[in-house]
Amino acid sequence: MIEGWIPTERAAFHTAHRAALGPDRSLVDERLVHPFAVAQEAHEFVYAVRFQPSWIGVPDGALPAVLAWGDDP
């Protein structure tokens, strides 16, 4: 369920940021977006374990989609 909306939201994120940046693409190195997403996913696991153990299924469910970043159609 969770992994189903991740590619759509990722595309919306990229569209919004590109629109905000305008024609100057030098402000963002898109190669860094995936490593940032993986780091954020790790943060979500730690947060869930420490503060919301009953929510561990959320980052757990999202992990495959985050790791399969380049496999999106």
KEPA-392212 format. One line per field, with one value per residue (C-alpha): residue number from 1; residue in one letter; x negated, y negated, z negated. Coordinates in pm, 1 decimal, decimal comma, m for minus. Layout:
pos	c(NUM; ...)
code	c(A; ...)
px	c(X; ...)
py	c(Y; ...)
pz	c(Z; ...)
***
This chain:
pos	c(1; 2; 3; 4; 5; 6; 7; 8; 9; 10; 11; 12; 13; 14; 15; 16; 17; 18; 19; 20; 21; 22; 23; 24; 25; 26; 27; 28; 29; 30; 31; 32; 33; 34; 35; 36; 37; 38; 39; 40; 41; 42; 43; 44; 45; 46; 47; 48; 49; 50; 51; 52; 53; 54; 55; 56; 57; 58; 59; 60; 61; 62; 63; 64; 65; 66; 67; 68; 69; 70; 71; 72; 73)
code	c(M; I; E; G; W; I; P; T; E; R; A; A; F; H; T; A; H; R; A; A; L; G; P; D; R; S; L; V; D; E; R; L; V; H; P; F; A; V; A; Q; E; A; H; E; F; V; Y; A; V; R; F; Q; P; S; W; I; G; V; P; D; G; A; L; P; A; V; L; A; W; G; D; D; P)
px	c(0,0; m263,7; m497,4; m216,7; m210,1; m583,9; m664,9; m372,9; m480,0; m843,4; m743,1; m537,1; m836,8; m1065,5; m809,9; m756,9; m1128,0; m1207,9; m930,5; m1060,5; m1416,2; m1317,8; m1567,2; m1872,4; m1934,3; m2278,7; m2127,4; m2046,1; m2249,6; m1975,3; m2221,5; m2205,8; m1827,6; m1828,2; m2099,1; m1905,5; m1588,5; m1773,1; m1909,8; m1560,8; m1422,3; m1684,4; m1580,5; m1216,2; m1309,2; m1497,7; m1212,6; m954,6; m1157,9; m1219,5; m891,5; m621,6; m692,0; m342,0; m417,7; m726,9; m522,3; m525,1; m900,2; m915,6; m653,7; m825,0; m1174,7; m1146,3; m1027,0; m1299,1; m1569,4; m1426,2; m1452,7; m1585,3; m1339,2; m1038,2; m873,2)
py	c(0,0; m255,3; m176,1; m248,2; m622,7; m680,3; m712,7; m955,6; m1170,2; m1156,5; m1286,0; m1565,1; m1656,9; m1681,3; m1879,1; m2131,2; m2179,6; m2216,3; m2474,8; m2666,7; m2665,7; m2784,5; m2734,8; m2726,0; m2353,6; m2415,9; m2469,8; m2101,1; m1791,6; m1535,0; m1250,4; m1342,5; m1308,1; m927,5; m910,1; m1174,2; m963,6; m656,3; m859,8; m991,4; m637,3; m532,7; m828,2; m716,1; m367,7; m507,1; m745,7; m467,5; m234,8; m502,8; m691,0; m509,5; m134,4; m55,0; m256,3; m56,3; 84,5; m254,7; m283,2; 93,4; 77,5; m214,6; m65,4; 142,1; m159,9; m383,6; m131,1; m69,0; m440,6; m401,6; m125,0; m359,6; m358,7)
pz	c(0,0; m104,8; 180,9; 428,4; 367,2; 328,8; 703,5; 749,4; 455,1; 562,7; 907,4; 746,9; 528,9; 832,2; 1033,4; 753,8; 690,8; 1059,1; 1093,6; 792,2; 926,0; 1270,8; 1549,7; 1317,3; 1260,5; 1111,4; 765,8; 713,7; 783,4; 839,5; 781,6; 412,6; 380,8; 357,4; 87,5; m106,0; m77,4; m208,4; m502,1; m574,6; m566,7; m823,0; m1039,5; m1014,5; m1136,4; m1436,0; m1519,7; m1497,9; m1719,0; m1981,5; m1989,2; m1790,3; m1793,2; m1671,4; m1352,9; m1249,8; m962,8; m790,0; m725,0; m683,4; m409,1; m236,9; m238,0; 82,7; 282,8; 139,9; 223,1; 573,1; 654,4; 1005,7; 1095,3; 1125,2; 1464,9)
***
